Amino acid sequence: MSSNLELTAAPSEQATAPENEATASAPSEVESPSPLLAQSAPTARAPEPPSEDEADDDEDDDDEADALDDTGLGAVEEVLAAAEAQDAAEAAADEEVEQVPTVLEPEPEPTPYERELHAPHVRSTGEPAEIDPDELDPDALKVVLRLHQHGHQAYLVGGCVRDLLLGRKPKDFDVATSAHPNEVRAIFRNCRLIGRRFRLAHVYFKGGKIIEVSTFRANPTELEAAAPAAPEDEGESGGDDLLITHDNVFGTAQQDARRRDFTINGLFYDVSEGRVIDYVRGRRDLDERFIRTIGDPEVRMREDPVRILRAVRFAAKLDLDIESRTYAAMEGAVEDLPRCAPARLLEETFRLIRGGVSAPALKLLDALDALKLLLPPVNAYLKQHGKEGEKTFYAFAQALDRRVAAGEPLDDAILLEALLVPISHSGPPAEPQDGGRPSVSQVVEELLAGFVQSARLPRRIAERCRMLLLAQRTLSGERRRKSAAFRRHPLFGEALTVFEMSVEATGEGREQLEAWKAGEVPPPRAESSEGEGGSEPGGQRKRRRRRRRRRSSGEGAASAGSSGSGAGEA
């Protein structure tokens, strides 16, 4: 039927911060926007008189067709495609990514001396290596050993060392070296430099793997404090603003360790000697299971308030406690979060959700009073609905975490929507937007719009999230829709995944979920028709006026002629 045109929706897409966009694309090219999915126009044909059942279905589907079909996706697709191209161009300009050839050159043949460079299982003292070389990434070892061969210091650093010492499998391996970025690029053929605030080298391997190589750096704040202040600069600096805006001051390995945020992330591993290098007493904090800043916690948090989110993520992910002085400094630096780039804040927030620890992480952010700055609608929902609201919201977060932990692939639109479902249900729908597009609750619309405008959330992700929220009303039975048309919708599978999490979190709607899974259409909820003015005092459902089908000009003339002759005969 014409009132149930099949939808076209945007393909799945991940939200990434500007600093990660370079790693997501191929080494030599920026990903182009997905091809537009054109919505085919219905073929003009003579109208057929509908059966009584079809007429009832059309009447029941009118509102839901407005909510899902009449979203103007054809125009939105064009706008989003143009926005994606513009975002990609801006990201490339911001990151100053050096392009490399499409066909990566092969690795050079090993030199006669390269065999002498290896990761030993036994140290020179006869003790076993502190980290089993078999647990190290072979491509990361190639990078480290090649840098050694060219006379540079090079260590595995950061999270990979921390995770291996905790008995966990690292997500990736990073390398720190004394070689400057241009020197790294000269050593490796498959290398490009990225970043403006923090210049890095990316070395590419088969399968799209990237080994990130950073040069030893010194903390610019410490260097500025040690240097004598010029008289003309004293009035301008003020001495109170510690926010780091540049971080390309090269230094030594020890300075690089002291520059890092937390002691557990300041550990180096020398693969050639099989030992951990600890300049910041990170091994002690790992043994005591503490997260502690390197240096004065108040200064370190003011240098980069995003460290608040990183500390929260490590505490939730690794099940560690935050040291008391560090926690107090985090509380004091929360108000500085708006000074950070919105895109960085959004990316760190998504990392909390992607890591399968959204429930404990959001609880900790709520205790720090940081949700009011990161996710204002979530903060307002928790404050307005009290204990019951907290129970419902964190039940959704826990259901999401279980799916992420199980390895289920969920894109960022689903991750974000799963946390916004209880908020969307708590408020009345917003007024239709320009063009007659239906809206979810006003606070959710404002949050998505804010993310798009200030935090570089792709518009396609925001639109998918909004449409998935609208689809929940159909799945729950608040709105009726013909099963065949709704199931053909490209977003049906993802919407059903979120609805399944909703049922798991609240225990409501299980019958509707089973019906959808069985290929049936669940009966509408009784309260939905009453609340929407869909029934009359006598208990009979109010029949909606059926919209007329558009006809071509030829059909309209033929219809007018036949009606005129009929009138003459009458």
Secondary structure, DSSP 8 states (H G I E B T S, - for coil): -GGG-------------HHHHHHHS-TT-----------------------HHHHHHHHHHHHHIIIII-S-HHHHHHHHHHHHHHHHHHHHHHHT-----SS--------TTGGG----SB-TTSSB-SS-GGGS-HHHHHHHHHHHHTT--EEEETHHHHHHHTT---S--EEEESS-HHHHHHH-SSEEEE-SSS-EEEEE-GGG-EEEEEE-B--HHHHHHHS---HHHHHHHTTT---------B--HHHHHHHSSBGGG-EEEETTTTEEEESS-HHHHHHHTEE-BSS-HHHHHHH-TTHHHHHHHHHHHHT-EE-HHHHHHHHHHGGGGGGS-HHHHHHHHHHHHHTT-HHHHHHHHHHTT-HHHH-HHHHHHHHHHHHHHHHHHHHHHHHHHHHHHTT----HHHHHHHHHHHHHHHS-B----TTS----BHHHHHHHHHHHHHS---HHHHHHHHHHHHHHHHHTTSS---HHHHHTSTTHHHHHHHHHHHHHHH---HHHHHHHHTT------HHHHHHTT-B-TTS-B-----------HHHHHHHHHHHHHHHHH-
